[in-house]
Amino acid sequence: MKRIILFLTIILSFGSLALAQSNTLKQANELYSKGNYADAAKLYEKVLTSKGVAPELYFNLGNAYYKSNEIGHAILNYERALRLTPTFEDARYNLEIAQLKVVDNLSQNQSFFIGRWIQGLIKLLNSNQWIWISLILFLTCLICAFLFVFGTTRQLRKISFYFGSILLGISFLSFIFSGIRKDQMINHREAIVMTGVVSVKGSPDKSGTELFQLHEGTKVTIKSTLGSWTEIKLGNGNIGWVEQENIERI
């Protein structure tokens, strides 16, 4: 009897928690619709903390921050939504709109165009989607191998061989892309500048030489950390050090 009572208590607790989260999300949506964006953002943050991450929640939070003119927070949450769901077109569109308000217009290093194109291709899908593509292509490759071995005509065997070889190569690349995406999800090497103006130093020290300044919303890549300092790299290839409190990982 005690076990039954304990089980029912746990079920009721989970039910109450889910109801509370649902009510909080509903309240956040109502506040947003009324134009109270700052309070809506606080409730969306609360739901994310208690319920767990979800691309839709990050998207809503990004919208609330954008309406509150907190561009850094808006870009951060749009990026997080796309990190979970790369095909989230609404988040991508809103991110592009928010990025127009970023002061730093950093041009990309043209010498690494192919590398950037490959990185963009990898980010089109998440790790699970890439691994499924790899698996499907590999199974199709096995079918081609079967046709090559048991094909009744030379032309069929020739087509099966070349087609299977291409699929095997693409399957292998998809498998590698899956591993890269998983690493990106785990290690969080990209970050957003969250402070209005940040001085980038030549060394991890406040007395270091100031190389240049960055503004809120700028996206950077984290290279290393040392104490309270982080070494960052920009899209144009520039490298420097900033204090960790000025950036937040995506």
MDAnalysis code that builds the backbone (N, CA, C; Angstrom):
import MDAnalysis as mda
import numpy as np

u = mda.Universe.empty(750, n_residues=250, atom_resindex=np.repeat(np.arange(250), 3), trajectory=True)
u.add_TopologyAttr("name", ["N", "CA", "C"] * 250)
u.add_TopologyAttr("resid", np.arange(1, 251))
u.add_TopologyAttr("resname", ["MET", "LYS", "ARG", "ILE", "ILE", "LEU", "PHE", "LEU", "THR", "ILE", "ILE", "LEU", "SER", "PHE", "GLY", "SER", "LEU", "ALA", "LEU", "ALA", "GLN", "SER", "ASN", "THR", "LEU", "LYS", "GLN", "ALA", "ASN", "GLU", "LEU", "TYR", "SER", "LYS", "GLY", "ASN", "TYR", "ALA", "ASP", "ALA", "ALA", "LYS", "LEU", "TYR", "GLU", "LYS", "VAL", "LEU", "THR", "SER", "LYS", "GLY", "VAL", "ALA", "PRO", "GLU", "LEU", "TYR", "PHE", "ASN", "LEU", "GLY", "ASN", "ALA", "TYR", "TYR", "LYS", "SER", "ASN", "GLU", "ILE", "GLY", "HIS", "ALA", "ILE", "LEU", "ASN", "TYR", "GLU", "ARG", "ALA", "LEU", "ARG", "LEU", "THR", "PRO", "THR", "PHE", "GLU", "ASP", "ALA", "ARG", "TYR", "ASN", "LEU", "GLU", "ILE", "ALA", "GLN", "LEU", "LYS", "VAL", "VAL", "ASP", "ASN", "LEU", "SER", "GLN", "ASN", "GLN", "SER", "PHE", "PHE", "ILE", "GLY", "ARG", "TRP", "ILE", "GLN", "GLY", "LEU", "ILE", "LYS", "LEU", "LEU", "ASN", "SER", "ASN", "GLN", "TRP", "ILE", "TRP", "ILE", "SER", "LEU", "ILE", "LEU", "PHE", "LEU", "THR", "CYS", "LEU", "ILE", "CYS", "ALA", "PHE", "LEU", "PHE", "VAL", "PHE", "GLY", "THR", "THR", "ARG", "GLN", "LEU", "ARG", "LYS", "ILE", "SER", "PHE", "TYR", "PHE", "GLY", "SER", "ILE", "LEU", "LEU", "GLY", "ILE", "SER", "PHE", "LEU", "SER", "PHE", "ILE", "PHE", "SER", "GLY", "ILE", "ARG", "LYS", "ASP", "GLN", "MET", "ILE", "ASN", "HIS", "ARG", "GLU", "ALA", "ILE", "VAL", "MET", "THR", "GLY", "VAL", "VAL", "SER", "VAL", "LYS", "GLY", "SER", "PRO", "ASP", "LYS", "SER", "GLY", "THR", "GLU", "LEU", "PHE", "GLN", "LEU", "HIS", "GLU", "GLY", "THR", "LYS", "VAL", "THR", "ILE", "LYS", "SER", "THR", "LEU", "GLY", "SER", "TRP", "THR", "GLU", "ILE", "LYS", "LEU", "GLY", "ASN", "GLY", "ASN", "ILE", "GLY", "TRP", "VAL", "GLU", "GLN", "GLU", "ASN", "ILE", "GLU", "ARG", "ILE"])
u.atoms.positions = np.array([
    [0.828, -1.204, 0.000],
    [0.000, 0.000, 0.000],
    [0.872, 1.268, 0.000],
    [1.972, 1.237, 0.819],
    [2.853, 2.402, 0.886],
    [3.498, 2.694, -0.466],
    [3.846, 1.614, -1.181],
    [4.460, 1.802, -2.500],
    [3.475, 2.423, -3.475],
    [2.224, 2.002, -3.383],
    [1.196, 2.565, -4.265],
    [0.999, 4.040, -3.986],
    [0.961, 4.393, -2.698],
    [0.777, 5.790, -2.307],
    [1.966, 6.623, -2.787],
    [3.184, 6.073, -2.635],
    [4.376, 6.784, -3.086],
    [4.352, 6.985, -4.597],
    [3.935, 5.962, -5.337],
    [3.858, 6.041, -6.794],
    [2.855, 7.116, -7.219],
    [1.686, 7.124, -6.559],
    [0.670, 8.129, -6.884],
    [1.152, 9.538, -6.556],
    [1.907, 9.660, -5.456],
    [2.440, 10.966, -5.069],
    [3.405, 11.490, -6.121],
    [4.259, 10.584, -6.633],
    [5.220, 10.973, -7.674],
    [4.497, 11.403, -8.947],
    [3.472, 10.616, -9.329],
    [2.696, 10.952, -10.533],
    [2.035, 12.310, -10.387],
    [1.453, 12.570, -9.230],
    [0.787, 13.862, -8.995],
    [1.796, 15.002, -8.999],
    [3.001, 14.742, -8.478],
    [4.034, 15.777, -8.453],
    [4.455, 16.158, -9.868],
    [4.658, 15.127, -10.709],
    [5.014, 15.393, -12.107],
    [3.893, 16.132, -12.831],
    [2.662, 15.754, -12.529],
    [1.513, 16.405, -13.152],
    [1.413, 17.863, -12.748],
    [1.657, 18.136, -11.481],
    [1.610, 19.514, -10.985],
    [2.723, 20.350, -11.608],
    [3.925, 19.742, -11.735],
    [5.052, 20.455, -12.339],
    [4.772, 20.783, -13.800],
    [4.235, 19.816, -14.539],
    [3.923, 20.034, -15.959],
    [2.866, 21.122, -16.111],
    [1.857, 21.108, -15.205],
    [0.799, 22.119, -15.260],
    [1.366, 23.495, -14.969],
    [2.273, 23.568, -13.972],
    [2.877, 24.853, -13.624],
    [3.693, 25.400, -14.789],
    [4.460, 24.525, -15.454],
    [5.261, 24.947, -16.599],
    [4.374, 25.415, -17.739],
    [3.268, 24.697, -17.951],
    [2.329, 25.076, -19.003],
    [1.728, 26.445, -18.710],
    [1.376, 26.687, -17.450],
    [0.811, 27.978, -17.060],
    [1.830, 29.098, -17.213],
    [3.090, 28.799, -16.860],
    [4.144, 29.806, -16.998],
    [4.360, 30.182, -18.460],
    [4.363, 29.183, -19.327],
    [4.525, 29.438, -20.755],
    [3.343, 30.236, -21.299],
    [2.156, 29.904, -20.837],
    [0.955, 30.626, -21.264],
    [1.030, 32.080, -20.813],
    [1.483, 32.295, -19.577],
    [1.624, 33.658, -19.064],
    [2.657, 34.442, -19.877],
    [3.761, 33.759, -20.236],
    [4.800, 34.413, -21.033],
    [4.258, 34.832, -22.396],
    [3.488, 33.965, -23.018],
    [2.899, 34.278, -24.324],
    [1.915, 35.449, -24.216],
    [1.149, 35.483, -23.134],
    [0.187, 36.569, -22.930],
    [0.910, 37.899, -22.728],
    [1.983, 37.874, -21.928],
    [2.763, 39.092, -21.703],
    [3.375, 39.592, -23.005],
    [3.856, 38.658, -23.830],
    [4.441, 39.038, -25.111],
    [3.393, 39.679, -26.013],
    [2.212, 39.079, -26.065],
    [1.143, 39.607, -26.920],
    [0.680, 40.989, -26.468],
    [0.866, 41.292, -25.173],
    [0.477, 42.600, -24.627],
    [1.591, 43.628, -24.742],
    [2.748, 43.192, -25.250],
    [3.861, 44.122, -25.424],
    [4.768, 44.243, -24.228],
    [4.556, 43.394, -23.204],
    [5.416, 43.413, -22.012],
    [6.572, 42.427, -22.249],
    [7.488, 42.819, -23.120],
    [8.518, 41.894, -23.602],
    [9.547, 41.521, -22.539],
    [9.912, 42.475, -21.673],
    [10.928, 42.198, -20.657],
    [10.454, 41.121, -19.683],
    [9.207, 41.251, -19.211],
    [8.671, 40.249, -18.285],
    [8.436, 38.916, -18.993],
    [8.038, 38.981, -20.255],
    [7.853, 37.743, -21.026],
    [9.180, 36.997, -21.139],
    [10.265, 37.733, -21.379],
    [11.588, 37.111, -21.489],
    [11.965, 36.401, -20.190],
    [11.657, 37.023, -19.050],
    [11.969, 36.401, -17.759],
    [11.233, 35.084, -17.588],
    [9.969, 35.044, -18.016],
    [9.196, 33.807, -17.878],
    [9.678, 32.737, -18.860],
    [10.046, 33.143, -20.064],
    [10.604, 32.170, -21.015],
    [11.900, 31.573, -20.466],
    [12.724, 32.416, -19.837],
    [13.959, 31.928, -19.218],
    [13.632, 30.920, -18.114],
    [12.586, 31.207, -17.359],
    [12.172, 30.319, -16.270],
    [11.731, 28.962, -16.809],
    [10.977, 28.975, -17.912],
    [10.519, 27.722, -18.518],
    [11.708, 26.920, -19.047],
    [12.676, 27.605, -19.669],
    [13.861, 26.914, -20.180],
    [14.664, 26.267, -19.053],
    [14.720, 26.964, -17.927],
    [15.478, 26.431, -16.792],
    [14.806, 25.202, -16.192],
    [13.482, 25.229, -16.107],
    [12.747, 24.145, -15.443],
    [12.357, 23.018, -16.391],
    [12.012, 23.358, -17.624],
    [11.518, 22.356, -18.557],
    [12.624, 21.732, -19.394],
    [13.675, 22.506, -19.665],
    [14.729, 22.032, -20.553],
    [14.694, 22.771, -21.875],
    [15.746, 22.596, -22.667],
    [15.888, 23.361, -23.903],
    [14.924, 22.873, -24.973],
    [14.519, 23.816, -25.825],
    [13.666, 23.523, -26.967],
    [13.833, 24.668, -27.964],
    [13.958, 24.375, -29.253],
    [14.181, 25.450, -30.229],
    [13.073, 26.499, -30.245],
    [11.834, 26.062, -30.036],
    [10.712, 27.011, -30.034],
    [10.806, 27.993, -28.867],
    [11.239, 27.494, -27.710],
    [11.390, 28.365, -26.550],
    [12.515, 29.372, -26.767],
    [13.623, 28.916, -27.321],
    [14.718, 29.836, -27.635],
    [14.271, 30.881, -28.647],
    [13.463, 30.453, -29.603],
    [12.945, 31.379, -30.626],
    [12.065, 32.449, -29.982],
    [11.142, 32.024, -29.127],
    [10.266, 32.979, -28.439],
    [11.066, 33.925, -27.550],
    [12.059, 33.365, -26.859],
    [12.898, 34.192, -25.994],
    [13.689, 35.203, -26.815],
    [14.209, 34.758, -27.964],
    [14.921, 35.674, -28.840],
    [14.031, 36.812, -29.317],
    [12.782, 36.494, -29.650],
    [11.829, 37.525, -30.081],
    [11.571, 38.536, -28.976],
    [11.409, 38.031, -27.744],
    [11.151, 38.921, -26.611],
    [12.341, 39.853, -26.374],
    [13.542, 39.327, -26.461],
    [14.728, 40.153, -26.269],
    [14.905, 41.149, -27.422],
    [14.582, 40.711, -28.636],
    [14.696, 41.624, -29.777],
    [13.741, 42.809, -29.617],
    [12.521, 42.516, -29.193],
    [11.541, 43.583, -28.966],
    [11.964, 44.501, -27.824],
    [12.763, 43.959, -26.884],
    [13.268, 44.762, -25.766],
    [14.559, 45.494, -26.137],
    [14.977, 45.349, -27.400],
    [16.195, 45.974, -27.930],
    [17.455, 45.445, -27.245],
    [17.411, 44.203, -26.791],
    [18.606, 43.544, -26.249],
    [19.138, 42.622, -27.349],
    [19.888, 43.209, -28.250],
    [20.290, 42.518, -29.469],
    [21.193, 41.319, -29.189],
    [22.108, 41.475, -28.233],
    [23.005, 40.374, -27.906],
    [22.252, 39.140, -27.443],
    [21.302, 39.330, -26.529],
    [20.504, 38.214, -26.032],
    [19.616, 37.634, -27.135],
    [19.094, 38.499, -27.998],
    [18.240, 38.025, -29.093],
    [19.039, 37.128, -30.040],
    [20.211, 37.588, -30.468],
    [21.046, 36.808, -31.379],
    [21.476, 35.499, -30.724],
    [21.829, 35.557, -29.450],
    [22.252, 34.358, -28.720],
    [21.173, 33.281, -28.766],
    [19.934, 33.674, -28.529],
    [18.853, 32.684, -28.466],
    [18.400, 32.217, -29.840],
    [18.469, 33.069, -30.853],
    [18.204, 32.604, -32.218],
    [19.257, 31.578, -32.628],
    [20.516, 31.855, -32.278],
    [21.599, 30.916, -32.593],
    [21.396, 29.592, -31.869],
    [20.926, 29.650, -30.631],
    [20.694, 28.420, -29.870],
    [19.542, 27.623, -30.474],
    [18.522, 28.325, -30.967],
    [17.414, 27.625, -31.627],
    [17.915, 26.904, -32.876],
    [18.774, 27.577, -33.655],
    [19.315, 26.976, -34.880],
    [20.333, 25.882, -34.565],
    [20.965, 25.990, -33.430],
    [21.913, 24.952, -33.025],
    [21.197, 23.632, -32.788],
    [19.988, 23.717, -32.256],
    [19.191, 22.511, -32.026],
    [18.479, 22.057, -33.286],
    [17.976, 23.026, -34.065],
    [17.242, 22.709, -35.294],
    [17.752, 23.599, -36.420],
    [18.769, 23.157, -37.160],
    [19.368, 23.985, -38.212],
    [18.384, 24.407, -39.308],
    [17.285, 23.666, -39.485],
    [16.310, 23.979, -40.542],
    [15.190, 24.892, -40.055],
    [15.350, 25.488, -38.889],
    [14.333, 26.380, -38.308],
    [14.377, 27.715, -39.061],
    [13.608, 27.834, -40.128],
    [13.698, 28.983, -41.029],
    [13.280, 30.294, -40.367],
    [12.262, 30.269, -39.506],
    [11.830, 31.499, -38.830],
    [12.939, 32.047, -37.942],
    [13.630, 31.147, -37.251],
    [14.740, 31.574, -36.397],
    [15.878, 32.137, -37.243],
    [16.146, 31.509, -38.378],
    [17.213, 31.980, -39.259],
    [16.886, 33.369, -39.819],
    [15.630, 33.547, -40.218],
    [15.218, 34.849, -40.766],
    [15.329, 35.946, -39.703],
    [14.819, 35.669, -38.493],
    [14.880, 36.660, -37.427],
    [16.319, 36.941, -37.011],
    [17.179, 35.915, -37.066],
    [18.589, 36.117, -36.752],
    [19.211, 37.093, -37.749],
    [18.908, 36.929, -39.019],
    [19.457, 37.825, -40.039],
    [18.975, 39.257, -39.817],
    [17.715, 39.418, -39.399],
    [17.191, 40.756, -39.110],
    [17.915, 41.362, -37.913],
    [18.114, 40.562, -36.860],
    [18.791, 41.053, -35.653],
    [20.239, 41.422, -35.951],
    [20.890, 40.655, -36.812],
    [22.299, 40.909, -37.127],
    [22.498, 42.231, -37.860],
    [21.449, 42.753, -38.478],
    [21.553, 44.056, -39.147],
    [21.794, 45.181, -38.151],
    [21.469, 44.945, -36.872],
    [21.645, 45.963, -35.840],
    [23.003, 45.861, -35.140],
    [23.791, 44.864, -35.519],
    [25.116, 44.721, -34.917],
    [26.054, 45.750, -35.527],
    [26.772, 46.462, -34.686],
    [27.656, 47.536, -35.156],
    [28.808, 46.987, -35.983],
    [29.410, 45.881, -35.523],
    [30.571, 45.319, -36.209],
    [30.141, 44.567, -37.452],
    [30.556, 45.060, -38.597],
    [30.264, 44.397, -39.874],
    [31.552, 43.737, -40.353],
    [31.804, 42.538, -39.835],
    [33.081, 41.879, -40.098],
    [33.028, 41.103, -41.403],
    [33.916, 41.419, -42.312],
    [33.987, 40.679, -43.570],
    [34.737, 39.381, -43.340],
    [34.305, 38.329, -44.025],
    [34.945, 37.031, -43.896],
    [36.230, 36.988, -44.719],
    [37.155, 36.184, -44.280],
    [38.412, 35.993, -44.997],
    [38.151, 35.190, -46.266],
    [38.285, 35.801, -47.414],
    [37.938, 35.162, -48.672],
    [38.829, 33.967, -49.023],
    [40.024, 33.901, -48.424],
    [40.926, 32.800, -48.740],
    [40.431, 31.470, -48.186],
    [39.471, 31.522, -47.299],
    [38.937, 30.295, -46.711],
    [37.472, 30.106, -47.123],
    [37.153, 30.487, -48.337],
    [35.771, 30.390, -48.810],
    [35.275, 28.954, -48.795],
    [36.098, 28.023, -49.285],
    [35.688, 26.620, -49.358],
    [35.439, 26.063, -47.959],
    [36.317, 26.419, -47.025],
    [36.150, 25.963, -45.651],
    [34.866, 26.478, -45.037],
    [34.546, 27.746, -45.299],
    [33.305, 28.321, -44.758],
    [32.088, 27.678, -45.405],
    [32.201, 27.359, -46.695],
    [31.080, 26.716, -47.387],
    [30.823, 25.334, -46.805],
    [31.892, 24.596, -46.517],
    [31.740, 23.261, -45.923],
    [31.132, 23.367, -44.534],
    [31.594, 24.356, -43.749],
    [31.029, 24.544, -42.411],
    [29.536, 24.873, -42.476],
    [29.157, 25.699, -43.472],
    [27.742, 26.012, -43.651],
    [26.935, 24.787, -44.026],
    [27.522, 23.932, -44.863],
    [26.859, 22.689, -45.255],
    [26.658, 21.775, -44.051],
    [27.688, 21.648, -43.230],
    [27.600, 20.794, -42.043],
    [26.494, 21.265, -41.101],
    [26.342, 22.567, -40.981],
    [25.369, 23.118, -40.026],
    [23.932, 23.091, -40.553],
    [23.746, 22.645, -41.784],
    [22.389, 22.552, -42.315],
    [21.556, 21.515, -41.569],
    [22.220, 20.480, -41.034],
    [21.531, 19.396, -40.345],
    [22.194, 19.152, -39.001],
    [21.454, 18.481, -38.099],
    [22.054, 18.129, -36.821],
    [22.746, 16.775, -36.913],
    [23.349, 16.363, -35.811],
    [24.142, 15.133, -35.804],
    [23.305, 13.901, -36.154],
    [22.112, 13.805, -35.576],
    [21.252, 12.644, -35.841],
    [20.812, 12.566, -37.297],
    [20.521, 13.718, -37.897],
    [20.095, 13.733, -39.296],
    [21.226, 13.293, -40.218],
    [22.451, 13.746, -39.918],
    [23.585, 13.335, -40.741],
    [23.848, 11.841, -40.617],
    [23.698, 11.295, -39.409],
    [23.974, 9.867, -39.232],
    [22.926, 9.020, -39.933],
    [21.671, 9.495, -39.961],
    [20.617, 8.771, -40.688],
    [20.890, 8.771, -42.187],
    [21.323, 9.910, -42.702],
    [21.672, 9.989, -44.121],
    [22.809, 9.018, -44.429],
    [23.820, 8.990, -43.553],
    [24.947, 8.079, -43.740],
    [24.483, 6.628, -43.752],
    [23.586, 6.277, -42.840],
    [23.101, 4.902, -42.749],
    [22.299, 4.502, -43.982],
    [21.400, 5.390, -44.415],
    [20.568, 5.097, -45.588],
    [21.427, 4.927, -46.846],
    [22.397, 5.825, -47.002],
    [23.276, 5.736, -48.168],
    [24.127, 4.469, -48.130],
    [24.565, 4.085, -46.925],
    [25.373, 2.866, -46.808],
    [24.553, 1.629, -47.169],
    [23.295, 1.593, -46.716],
    [22.426, 0.457, -47.059],
    [22.171, 0.403, -48.565],
    [21.986, 1.583, -49.172],
    [21.808, 1.640, -50.627],
    [23.074, 1.157, -51.336],
    [24.232, 1.501, -50.743],
    [25.504, 1.049, -51.297],
    [25.611, -0.476, -51.263],
    [25.093, -1.102, -50.202],
    [25.101, -2.560, -50.115],
    [24.240, -3.193, -51.207],
    [23.128, -2.522, -51.512],
    [22.274, -3.013, -52.594],
    [23.022, -2.951, -53.922],
    [23.759, -1.838, -54.106],
    [24.557, -1.705, -55.332],
    [25.641, -2.781, -55.399],
    [26.224, -3.105, -54.243],
    [27.243, -4.155, -54.200],
    [26.639, -5.514, -54.574],
    [25.419, -5.745, -54.108],
    [24.728, -6.995, -54.444],
    [24.477, -7.073, -55.946],
    [24.039, -5.958, -56.537],
    [23.782, -5.933, -57.981],
    [25.074, -6.095, -58.769],
    [26.169, -5.552, -58.242],
    [27.457, -5.669, -58.924],
    [27.922, -7.138, -58.962],
    [27.698, -7.839, -57.837],
    [28.154, -9.227, -57.762],
    [27.249, -10.161, -58.553],
    [25.945, -9.931, -58.452],
    [24.994, -10.877, -59.051],
    [24.277, -10.319, -60.283],
    [24.725, -9.159, -60.763],
    [24.085, -8.570, -61.935],
    [24.199, -9.466, -63.158],
    [23.143, -9.462, -63.963],
    [23.104, -10.359, -65.127],
    [23.753, -9.761, -66.372],
    [23.955, -8.436, -66.371],
    [24.576, -7.791, -67.527],
    [25.789, -6.968, -67.090],
    [26.677, -6.747, -68.015],
    [27.881, -5.966, -67.720],
    [27.540, -4.513, -67.419],
    [26.573, -3.982, -68.166],
    [26.173, -2.588, -67.960],
    [25.599, -2.374, -66.560],
    [24.782, -3.325, -66.095],
    [24.196, -3.222, -64.756],
    [25.290, -3.256, -63.687],
    [26.277, -4.145, -63.873],
    [27.360, -4.236, -62.901],
    [28.209, -2.967, -62.904],
    [28.413, -2.403, -64.096],
    [29.208, -1.183, -64.210],
    [28.506, -0.007, -63.526],
    [27.220, 0.147, -63.775],
    [26.445, 1.234, -63.151],
    [26.409, 1.056, -61.640],
    [26.197, -0.173, -61.185],
    [26.139, -0.454, -59.746],
    [27.457, -0.119, -59.061],
    [28.564, -0.419, -59.744],
    [29.881, -0.164, -59.165],
    [30.114, 1.333, -58.973],
    [29.901, 2.110, -60.035],
    [30.158, 3.551, -59.950],
    [29.170, 4.244, -59.011],
    [27.900, 3.871, -59.123],
    [26.886, 4.491, -58.263],
    [27.140, 4.137, -56.800],
    [27.471, 2.871, -56.541],
    [27.758, 2.445, -55.175],
    [28.986, 3.121, -54.605],
    [30.018, 3.326, -55.445],
    [31.238, 3.997, -54.982],
    [30.952, 5.432, -54.574],
    [30.125, 6.128, -55.368],
    [29.761, 7.514, -55.044],
    [28.971, 7.566, -53.739],
    [28.004, 6.650, -53.605],
    [27.190, 6.625, -52.385],
    [28.033, 6.306, -51.154],
    [29.005, 5.413, -51.314],
    [29.875, 5.069, -50.196],
    [30.683, 6.283, -49.744],
    [31.173, 7.068, -50.717],
    [31.920, 8.274, -50.379],
    [31.061, 9.292, -49.654],
    [29.843, 9.502, -50.159],
    [28.940, 10.462, -49.523],
    [28.536, 9.977, -48.136],
    [28.322, 8.667, -48.008],
    [27.980, 8.085, -46.702],
    [29.094, 8.329, -45.700],
    [30.328, 8.166, -46.140],
    [31.476, 8.387, -45.266],
    [31.568, 9.852, -44.841],
    [31.332, 10.769, -45.784],
    [31.348, 12.194, -45.463],
    [30.235, 12.554, -44.487],
    [29.049, 11.982, -44.699],
    [27.923, 12.240, -43.799],
    [28.232, 11.771, -42.383],
    [28.930, 10.638, -42.294],
    [29.328, 10.118, -40.985],
    [30.296, 11.083, -40.297],
    [31.240, 11.619, -41.072],
    [32.186, 12.597, -40.518],
    [31.453, 13.867, -40.093],
    [30.515, 14.345, -40.939],
    [29.741, 15.542, -40.610],
    [28.956, 15.341, -39.316],
    [28.419, 14.135, -39.131],
    [27.682, 13.830, -37.904],
    [28.580, 13.980, -36.682],
    [29.815, 13.475, -36.801],
    [30.759, 13.595, -35.693],
    [31.129, 15.040, -35.400],
    [31.298, 15.836, -36.469],
    [31.632, 17.252, -36.297],
    [30.491, 17.992, -35.618],
    [29.260, 17.715, -36.061],
    [28.095, 18.376, -35.460],
    [27.928, 17.994, -33.991],
    [28.187, 16.738, -33.673],
    [28.107, 16.310, -32.280],
    [29.147, 17.033, -31.437],
    [30.352, 17.170, -31.985],
    [31.405, 17.894, -31.276],
    [31.018, 19.347, -31.063],
    [30.388, 19.967, -32.077],
    [29.951, 21.352, -31.950],
    [28.882, 21.503, -30.872],
    [27.994, 20.527, -30.776],
    [26.932, 20.574, -29.778],
    [27.486, 20.429, -28.369],
    [28.544, 19.640, -28.217],
    [29.084, 19.362, -26.889],
    [30.030, 20.460, -26.410],
    [30.877, 20.943, -27.296],
    [31.966, 21.827, -26.866],
    [31.642, 23.320, -26.892],
    [30.613, 23.740, -27.595],
    [30.187, 25.148, -27.580],
    [31.347, 26.106, -27.861],
    [31.949, 26.021, -29.014],
    [33.105, 26.865, -29.318],
    [32.720, 28.242, -29.859],
    [31.447, 28.456, -30.161],
    [31.013, 29.763, -30.661],
    [30.324, 30.534, -29.542],
    [30.475, 31.846, -29.583],
    [29.919, 32.687, -28.523],
    [29.459, 34.014, -29.109],
    [28.673, 34.735, -28.310],
    [28.157, 36.049, -28.707],
    [28.622, 37.086, -27.696],
    [29.053, 38.240, -28.200],
    [29.426, 39.347, -27.322],
    [28.157, 39.913, -26.698],
    [28.117, 39.968, -25.366],
    [26.903, 40.366, -24.657],
    [26.980, 41.775, -24.076],
    [28.156, 42.381, -24.091],
    [28.359, 43.722, -23.540],
    [28.344, 44.743, -24.659],
    [27.891, 45.959, -24.352],
    [27.782, 47.011, -25.358],
    [29.037, 47.201, -26.167],
    [30.157, 47.455, -25.485],
    [31.449, 47.632, -26.146],
    [32.489, 46.835, -25.364],
    [33.265, 46.029, -26.066],
    [34.282, 45.188, -25.436],
    [35.640, 45.484, -26.057],
    [36.635, 45.693, -25.207],
    [38.001, 45.899, -25.683],
    [38.685, 44.547, -25.839],
    [39.227, 44.302, -27.008],
    [39.952, 43.061, -27.280],
    [41.441, 43.327, -27.087],
    [42.064, 42.537, -26.199],
    [43.453, 42.761, -25.819],
    [44.399, 41.820, -26.574],
    [45.658, 42.226, -26.614],
    [46.669, 41.393, -27.250],
    [47.188, 40.300, -26.337],
    [46.850, 40.384, -25.036],
    [47.260, 39.380, -24.054],
    [46.161, 39.279, -23.001],
    [46.109, 38.147, -22.262],
    [45.052, 37.965, -21.252],
    [45.315, 38.765, -19.987],
    [45.255, 40.077, -20.120],
    [45.542, 40.961, -18.995],
    [44.904, 42.318, -19.274],
    [44.365, 42.949, -18.235],
    [43.719, 44.248, -18.419],
    [44.692, 45.318, -18.888],
    [45.955, 45.143, -18.560],
    [46.967, 46.109, -18.983],
    [47.524, 45.801, -20.375],
    [46.999, 44.731, -21.006],
    [47.469, 44.364, -22.332],
    [47.104, 45.406, -23.379],
    [47.784, 45.361, -24.495],
    [47.534, 46.314, -25.578],
    [46.147, 46.098, -26.177],
    [45.401, 47.188, -26.321],
    [44.064, 47.087, -26.928],
    [44.212, 47.000, -28.441],
    [43.753, 45.897, -29.005],
    [43.872, 45.684, -30.446],
    [42.726, 46.330, -31.217],
    [41.515, 46.113, -30.727],
    [40.320, 46.677, -31.371],
    [39.149, 46.499, -30.416],
    [37.997, 46.960, -30.824],
    [36.789, 46.854, -30.000],
    [35.714, 46.055, -30.734],
    [34.913, 45.372, -29.954],
    [33.755, 44.660, -30.478],
    [32.508, 45.166, -29.790],
    [31.373, 44.993, -30.469],
    [30.108, 45.469, -29.922],
    [29.122, 44.316, -29.722],
    [28.113, 44.620, -28.945],
    [27.092, 43.621, -28.587],
    [26.504, 42.938, -29.826],
    [26.412, 41.611, -29.749],
    [25.812, 40.839, -30.830],
    [26.811, 40.217, -31.787],
    [28.092, 40.604, -31.694],
    [29.097, 40.047, -32.584],
    [29.349, 38.577, -32.244],
    [29.454, 37.758, -33.273],
    [29.702, 36.330, -33.081],
    [31.191, 36.053, -33.186],
    [31.719, 35.266, -32.230],
    [33.148, 34.948, -32.209],
    [33.322, 33.443, -32.015],
    [34.513, 32.971, -32.318],
    [34.879, 31.571, -32.089],
    [35.894, 31.508, -30.956],
    [35.643, 30.645, -29.990],
    [36.527, 30.511, -28.836],
    [37.681, 29.566, -29.181],
    [38.917, 30.066, -28.966],
    [40.100, 29.263, -29.244],
    [40.652, 28.614, -27.975],
    [40.707, 29.370, -26.896],
    [41.240, 28.843, -25.640],
    [40.815, 29.750, -24.493],
    [41.043, 29.283, -23.280],
    [40.739, 30.078, -22.092],
    [41.925, 30.057, -21.152],
    [42.094, 31.142, -20.397],
    [43.161, 31.242, -19.408],
    [42.638, 32.079, -18.250],
    [42.309, 31.397, -17.151],
    [41.736, 32.103, -16.018],
    [40.388, 32.686, -16.387],
    [40.238, 33.994, -16.199],
    [38.982, 34.673, -16.525],
    [38.999, 35.273, -17.924],
    [39.989, 34.898, -18.724],
    [40.132, 35.444, -20.070],
    [39.906, 34.361, -21.115],
    [39.391, 34.794, -22.273],
    [39.122, 33.875, -23.381],
    [39.762, 34.410, -24.652],
    [40.474, 33.541, -25.345],
    [41.046, 33.910, -26.638],
    [40.001, 33.655, -27.716],
    [39.725, 34.653, -28.527],
    [38.676, 34.550, -29.538],
    [39.241, 34.794, -30.932],
    [38.511, 34.309, -31.921],
    [38.850, 34.531, -33.320],
    [37.618, 35.043, -34.031],
    [37.793, 36.043, -34.868],
    [36.686, 36.646, -35.596],
    [36.586, 36.073, -37.006],
    [35.491, 36.397, -37.672],
    [35.267, 35.910, -39.022],
    [36.289, 36.400, -40.018],
    [36.915, 37.568, -39.729],
    [37.926, 38.099, -40.638],
    [39.329, 37.620, -40.306],
    [39.433, 36.699, -39.320],
    [40.730, 36.138, -38.966],
    [41.430, 36.802, -37.809],
    [40.950, 37.958, -37.338],
    [41.583, 38.648, -36.206],
    [41.441, 37.825, -34.926],
    [42.479, 37.868, -34.107],
    [42.518, 37.102, -32.861],
    [42.867, 38.034, -31.706],
    [42.278, 37.784, -30.542],
    [42.581, 38.586, -29.359],
    [41.981, 37.954, -28.115],
    [42.128, 38.668, -26.994],
    [41.642, 38.168, -25.706],
    [40.582, 39.093, -25.134],
    [39.528, 38.510, -24.578],
    [38.477, 39.267, -23.887],
    [38.174, 38.581, -22.560],
    [37.619, 39.329, -21.633],
    [37.210, 38.733, -20.363],
    [35.957, 37.889, -20.585],
    [35.907, 36.743, -19.933],
    [34.823, 35.788, -20.155],
    [33.446, 36.378, -19.868],
    [33.367, 37.317, -18.924],
    [32.077, 37.878, -18.533],
    [31.420, 38.669, -19.657],
    [32.195, 39.004, -20.685],
    [31.666, 39.815, -21.789],
    [31.071, 38.999, -22.912],
    [31.240, 37.680, -22.875],
    [30.699, 36.825, -23.927],
    [29.921, 35.681, -23.304],
    [29.062, 35.061, -24.104],
    [28.315, 33.894, -23.646],
    [28.294, 32.861, -24.773],
    [28.614, 31.629, -24.410],
    [28.651, 30.560, -25.406],
    [27.254, 30.249, -25.935],
    [27.178, 29.929, -27.220],
    [25.893, 29.602, -27.836],
    [25.439, 28.235, -27.353],
])
